[in-house]
Amino acid sequence: MTIPFIDLKTQYRALETQIQARINRVLEHGQYIMGPEVRELEEKLEAFTGAKHCITVASGTEALLISLMALNIQPGDEIITTPFTFVATAEVIVLLGAIPVFVDIEPDTCNINASLIEARITPKTKAIMPVSLYGQPADMDEINQIAERYQLPVIEDAAQSFGATYKGRKSGNLSTIGCTSFFPSKPLGCYGDGGAIFTNDDALAQAMREIRVHGQSKRYVHTRVGVGGRMDTLQCAIVLAKLERFDWEIEQRQQIGQRYNELLSDKVRLVTQRPDRTTVYAQYTVFTDAREQLQATLNEQGIPTAVHYPIPLNEQPAYKNLCSQEPTPVANKVAQQVMSLPMSPDLDSDTQNTIANALLKALPVLNA
């Protein structure tokens, strides 16, 4: 029997009553766009993160795009970010005609290396966009301090880290703007696309609310260029139901991640968790120099794996000539080594033992 990489079915069975009740309520009132659940979710997420404003949007990608639009990013502007992430991070920069400036990553966390950022700032730099990869925030204090010196906004791409903390503060509320995704596989996911933006800046919040509804300040009055970027009411209703269990799920993810650490750390190189922050293990990722063989061996035993991410963004065909050309050797090397194992809050210890034992048993054969 194949082990699920992410077990959404068990989660649904645990929340079926709450989810169906929430969906039925939307079906009854019929306000499928900007219904009452939209603002209800925003208020609950404001309370969860401590951010003054939450603006729900159609996806994590839209969250990043709307944030850049609210900052008035223009063609030719430079945005400093990481090459080791999902393509959406660079995609939204390029869509606005701006230039991704890629800074290499830390070899142990795979997050952007904050010590390399300042050297890449130029008069064209308009923002810094760190990604909190694999569920763990980047070095946000160091990044914010650099940004403050140069009067730059910081956008935390927290699509993978919602629910994690950095020095006691919630991911998503660590900088000028925080963006997250409710894609189904994310730590807090809906059953389609969805996302949210967080900020404590009133003017930015107002701009984002207008941009997500085609730039309207009121019906048919378009004060800005905008997009169709709303999160629909049904998806907000689903996240509201899942939010009831989310604190428990964060605890489970952290316990399961720590157990993986204990089972594997003697034989396998793992992504490092910094002591001043927590992770929600959006993925549980290890390093191996024999990835293809290891994946094939595990797959034969019904154990799925995934690679996040096999090609750095500055090596992707569509972006190679649209970004800064400085090399990122750590990202290039890590992209050949990372492999993610099954992870979800409902992963039971017996299944986890099966995964870990299969991995450990395969290693001596591969290394022979």
DRENVEXSE-918897 format. One record per residue (C-alpha): residue number from 1; x, y, z. Coordinates in nm, 3 decimals. Example, Ala and Ser with C-alpha at 12.3 -4.5 7.8 and 13.67 -1.06 7.14 Angstrom:
BEGIN
1  1.230  -0.450  0.780;
2  1.367  -0.106  0.714;
This chain:
BEGIN
1  0.000  0.000  0.000;
2  0.140  0.338  -0.103;
3  0.198  0.588  0.177;
4  0.051  0.932  0.094;
5  0.311  1.207  0.056;
6  0.063  1.449  0.218;
7  -0.236  1.292  0.393;
8  -0.529  1.526  0.326;
9  -0.788  1.246  0.345;
10  -0.726  1.173  0.714;
11  -0.738  1.544  0.788;
12  -1.071  1.573  0.608;
13  -1.220  1.280  0.799;
14  -1.125  1.453  1.125;
15  -1.285  1.781  1.015;
16  -1.565  1.657  0.791;
17  -1.850  1.782  1.011;
18  -1.702  2.131  1.050;
19  -1.606  2.160  0.683;
20  -1.946  2.049  0.556;
21  -2.123  2.284  0.796;
22  -1.911  2.575  0.675;
23  -1.971  2.489  0.308;
24  -2.345  2.449  0.362;
25  -2.363  2.789  0.526;
26  -2.214  2.948  0.214;
27  -2.448  2.751  -0.011;
28  -2.740  2.878  0.194;
29  -2.651  3.249  0.188;
30  -2.520  3.235  -0.170;
31  -2.256  3.509  -0.141;
32  -1.982  3.323  -0.324;
33  -1.764  3.629  -0.382;
34  -1.669  3.850  -0.084;
35  -1.922  3.680  0.142;
36  -1.910  3.718  0.523;
37  -1.662  3.431  0.564;
38  -1.398  3.638  0.383;
39  -1.384  3.906  0.651;
40  -1.433  3.650  0.928;
41  -1.125  3.463  0.811;
42  -0.924  3.783  0.779;
43  -1.010  3.882  1.136;
44  -0.912  3.541  1.271;
45  -0.585  3.544  1.082;
46  -0.510  3.895  1.209;
47  -0.557  3.761  1.561;
48  -0.345  3.455  1.486;
49  -0.049  3.646  1.345;
50  -0.079  3.967  1.543;
51  -0.077  4.166  1.219;
52  -0.300  4.473  1.199;
53  -0.428  4.385  0.852;
54  -0.498  4.061  0.667;
55  -0.611  4.074  0.304;
56  -0.719  3.739  0.160;
57  -0.641  3.688  -0.208;
58  -0.683  3.430  -0.481;
59  -0.349  3.251  -0.432;
60  -0.005  3.280  -0.282;
61  0.116  3.403  -0.619;
62  -0.146  3.679  -0.622;
63  -0.038  3.772  -0.269;
64  0.316  3.836  -0.392;
65  0.201  4.014  -0.707;
66  -0.045  4.242  -0.526;
67  0.222  4.323  -0.265;
68  0.467  4.435  -0.532;
69  0.194  4.636  -0.706;
70  0.106  4.807  -0.376;
71  0.473  4.904  -0.343;
72  0.453  5.054  -0.695;
73  0.728  4.835  -0.837;
74  0.813  4.953  -1.188;
75  0.993  4.807  -1.492;
76  1.367  4.801  -1.434;
77  1.341  4.797  -1.056;
78  1.546  4.528  -0.880;
79  1.406  4.289  -0.619;
80  1.650  4.087  -0.412;
81  1.537  3.730  -0.350;
82  1.648  3.367  -0.341;
83  1.698  3.140  -0.643;
84  1.603  2.833  -0.441;
85  1.225  2.844  -0.422;
86  0.909  2.789  -0.625;
87  0.895  2.986  -0.947;
88  0.612  3.217  -0.829;
89  0.861  3.423  -0.628;
90  1.048  3.530  -0.942;
91  0.746  3.510  -1.170;
92  0.565  3.802  -1.010;
93  0.878  4.018  -1.026;
94  0.923  3.954  -1.397;
95  0.553  4.005  -1.472;
96  0.591  4.364  -1.352;
97  0.899  4.418  -1.566;
98  1.127  4.421  -1.263;
99  1.452  4.224  -1.231;
100  1.510  3.939  -0.983;
101  1.849  3.974  -0.816;
102  1.932  3.634  -0.675;
103  2.135  3.596  -0.357;
104  2.277  3.254  -0.272;
105  2.146  3.040  0.013;
106  2.272  2.891  0.337;
107  2.383  2.530  0.279;
108  2.223  2.400  0.599;
109  1.881  2.577  0.608;
110  1.844  2.642  0.231;
111  1.714  2.990  0.316;
112  1.860  3.306  0.165;
113  2.201  3.394  0.311;
114  2.140  3.729  0.480;
115  2.513  3.805  0.501;
116  2.528  3.825  0.119;
117  2.235  4.062  0.068;
118  2.392  4.401  0.132;
119  2.656  4.354  -0.137;
120  2.380  4.311  -0.397;
121  2.194  4.634  -0.318;
122  2.212  4.902  -0.588;
123  2.027  5.231  -0.648;
124  1.774  5.024  -0.846;
125  1.691  4.796  -0.553;
126  1.332  4.852  -0.441;
127  1.257  4.557  -0.209;
128  1.395  4.242  -0.049;
129  1.187  3.924  -0.073;
130  1.317  3.639  0.147;
131  1.141  3.302  0.135;
132  1.081  3.104  0.454;
133  1.165  2.769  0.298;
134  1.053  2.424  0.414;
135  0.850  2.582  0.694;
136  1.130  2.778  0.869;
137  1.165  3.158  0.860;
138  1.481  3.311  0.720;
139  1.711  3.540  0.924;
140  1.446  3.811  0.936;
141  1.606  4.043  1.193;
142  1.927  4.063  0.993;
143  1.732  4.116  0.671;
144  1.510  4.384  0.827;
145  1.815  4.567  0.964;
146  1.976  4.578  0.620;
147  1.648  4.694  0.467;
148  1.611  4.969  0.725;
149  1.957  5.104  0.649;
150  1.864  5.139  0.283;
151  1.497  5.230  0.343;
152  1.371  4.923  0.160;
153  1.051  4.727  0.226;
154  1.076  4.355  0.302;
155  0.821  4.102  0.175;
156  0.837  3.768  0.354;
157  0.726  3.489  0.123;
158  0.576  3.274  0.398;
159  0.388  3.032  0.174;
160  0.560  2.737  0.344;
161  0.600  2.872  0.696;
162  0.255  2.989  0.809;
163  0.226  2.890  1.175;
164  0.600  2.902  1.244;
165  0.761  3.158  1.474;
166  1.078  3.366  1.467;
167  1.200  3.484  1.808;
168  0.845  3.445  1.935;
169  0.679  3.633  1.647;
170  0.456  3.468  1.390;
171  0.576  3.414  1.035;
172  0.382  3.646  0.807;
173  0.413  3.931  1.057;
174  0.791  3.966  1.058;
175  0.845  4.250  0.811;
176  0.677  4.520  0.602;
177  0.459  4.263  0.429;
178  0.404  3.890  0.474;
179  0.247  3.666  0.211;
180  0.118  3.313  0.245;
181  -0.057  3.048  0.039;
182  -0.352  2.822  0.117;
183  -0.270  2.577  -0.161;
184  -0.399  2.236  -0.043;
185  -0.054  2.097  0.043;
186  0.053  2.398  0.250;
187  0.050  2.380  0.634;
188  -0.287  2.560  0.634;
189  -0.458  2.477  0.307;
190  -0.794  2.509  0.136;
191  -0.939  2.285  -0.136;
192  -0.824  2.494  -0.429;
193  -0.622  2.813  -0.453;
194  -0.611  3.086  -0.191;
195  -0.369  3.312  -0.011;
196  -0.332  3.607  0.224;
197  -0.126  3.921  0.274;
198  -0.035  4.064  0.615;
199  0.085  4.414  0.699;
200  0.077  4.672  0.975;
201  0.084  4.959  0.726;
202  -0.260  5.119  0.676;
203  -0.179  5.271  0.337;
204  -0.040  4.945  0.198;
205  -0.342  4.754  0.329;
206  -0.579  4.995  0.157;
207  -0.386  4.967  -0.168;
208  -0.391  4.587  -0.150;
209  -0.765  4.573  -0.083;
210  -0.828  4.792  -0.386;
211  -0.583  4.610  -0.614;
212  -0.741  4.268  -0.543;
213  -1.078  4.396  -0.677;
214  -0.953  4.546  -1.004;
215  -0.826  4.861  -0.838;
216  -1.167  4.972  -0.711;
217  -1.198  5.213  -0.421;
218  -1.574  5.165  -0.451;
219  -1.795  4.994  -0.704;
220  -1.700  5.098  -1.058;
221  -1.457  5.361  -0.933;
222  -1.109  5.242  -1.030;
223  -0.840  5.445  -0.855;
224  -0.558  5.199  -0.927;
225  -0.459  4.938  -1.181;
226  -0.561  4.609  -1.022;
227  -0.628  4.242  -1.077;
228  -0.907  3.993  -1.015;
229  -0.740  3.868  -0.700;
230  -1.014  3.779  -0.454;
231  -1.022  3.458  -0.251;
232  -1.366  3.308  -0.295;
233  -1.603  3.260  -0.004;
234  -1.612  2.880  -0.019;
235  -1.235  2.854  0.013;
236  -1.238  3.098  0.306;
237  -1.505  2.880  0.469;
238  -1.284  2.573  0.434;
239  -0.984  2.749  0.588;
240  -1.204  2.867  0.876;
241  -1.295  2.505  0.949;
242  -0.932  2.394  0.927;
243  -0.817  2.679  1.148;
244  -0.997  2.515  1.442;
245  -0.744  2.228  1.430;
246  -0.441  2.426  1.318;
247  -0.267  2.475  1.654;
248  -0.283  2.100  1.712;
249  -0.151  2.036  1.362;
250  0.145  2.269  1.419;
251  0.234  2.077  1.735;
252  0.203  1.747  1.550;
253  0.418  1.865  1.261;
254  0.689  1.976  1.502;
255  0.678  1.648  1.695;
256  0.688  1.442  1.375;
257  0.972  1.654  1.238;
258  1.169  1.612  1.560;
259  1.109  1.238  1.550;
260  1.242  1.223  1.194;
261  1.548  1.410  1.322;
262  1.600  1.154  1.597;
263  1.553  0.858  1.363;
264  1.777  0.988  1.084;
265  2.034  1.233  1.218;
266  2.311  0.977  1.279;
267  2.315  0.862  0.916;
268  2.154  1.134  0.704;
269  2.234  1.501  0.651;
270  1.926  1.704  0.744;
271  1.805  2.059  0.692;
272  1.907  2.251  1.005;
273  1.650  2.412  1.233;
274  1.778  2.728  1.400;
275  1.723  2.745  1.780;
276  1.566  3.095  1.778;
277  1.275  2.996  1.549;
278  1.032  2.715  1.488;
279  0.939  2.532  1.171;
280  0.610  2.383  1.058;
281  0.785  2.134  0.829;
282  0.592  2.218  0.514;
283  0.833  1.959  0.379;
284  1.068  1.729  0.566;
285  1.383  1.748  0.359;
286  1.712  1.557  0.366;
287  2.028  1.575  0.154;
288  2.164  1.286  -0.050;
289  2.422  1.249  -0.325;
290  2.237  0.945  -0.463;
291  1.893  1.099  -0.499;
292  1.764  0.925  -0.809;
293  1.861  0.579  -0.687;
294  1.724  0.648  -0.341;
295  1.395  0.775  -0.478;
296  1.362  0.467  -0.698;
297  1.436  0.233  -0.408;
298  1.180  0.399  -0.182;
299  0.921  0.418  -0.457;
300  0.945  0.039  -0.504;
301  0.838  0.007  -0.140;
302  0.542  0.243  -0.178;
303  0.718  0.540  -0.019;
304  0.679  0.861  -0.224;
305  0.938  1.138  -0.225;
306  0.960  1.479  -0.389;
307  1.226  1.733  -0.482;
308  1.182  2.095  -0.376;
309  1.355  2.223  -0.597;
310  1.558  2.052  -0.871;
311  1.660  2.362  -1.069;
312  1.742  2.705  -0.919;
313  1.539  2.988  -1.071;
314  1.844  3.152  -1.227;
315  1.897  2.830  -1.425;
316  1.536  2.800  -1.543;
317  1.500  2.855  -1.920;
318  1.235  3.126  -1.884;
319  1.430  3.329  -1.627;
320  1.794  3.272  -1.714;
321  1.815  3.589  -1.922;
322  1.572  3.798  -1.714;
323  1.764  3.804  -1.386;
324  2.101  3.911  -1.253;
325  2.381  3.688  -1.375;
326  2.587  3.637  -1.058;
327  2.644  3.267  -0.979;
328  2.478  3.094  -0.684;
329  2.696  2.785  -0.632;
330  2.535  2.672  -0.305;
331  2.186  2.676  -0.456;
332  2.315  2.487  -0.760;
333  2.470  2.217  -0.543;
334  2.178  2.184  -0.301;
335  1.933  2.151  -0.591;
336  2.106  1.824  -0.680;
337  2.086  1.688  -0.326;
338  1.753  1.772  -0.160;
339  1.479  1.512  -0.122;
340  1.157  1.544  0.077;
341  0.989  1.261  0.267;
342  0.618  1.215  0.349;
343  0.503  1.474  0.604;
344  0.163  1.567  0.740;
345  0.020  1.618  1.090;
346  -0.158  1.282  1.070;
347  0.154  1.078  0.993;
348  0.149  0.800  1.255;
349  0.462  0.666  1.423;
350  0.442  0.320  1.264;
351  0.433  0.467  0.915;
352  0.711  0.707  1.005;
353  0.924  0.415  1.128;
354  0.862  0.235  0.800;
355  0.980  0.541  0.603;
356  1.289  0.598  0.816;
357  1.389  0.230  0.823;
358  1.353  0.198  0.446;
359  1.569  0.507  0.396;
360  1.838  0.388  0.637;
361  1.839  0.038  0.490;
362  1.891  0.175  0.139;
363  2.185  0.398  0.228;
364  2.456  0.131  0.276;
365  2.363  -0.024  -0.059;
366  2.381  0.309  -0.238;
367  2.706  0.402  -0.070;
368  2.873  0.067  -0.140;
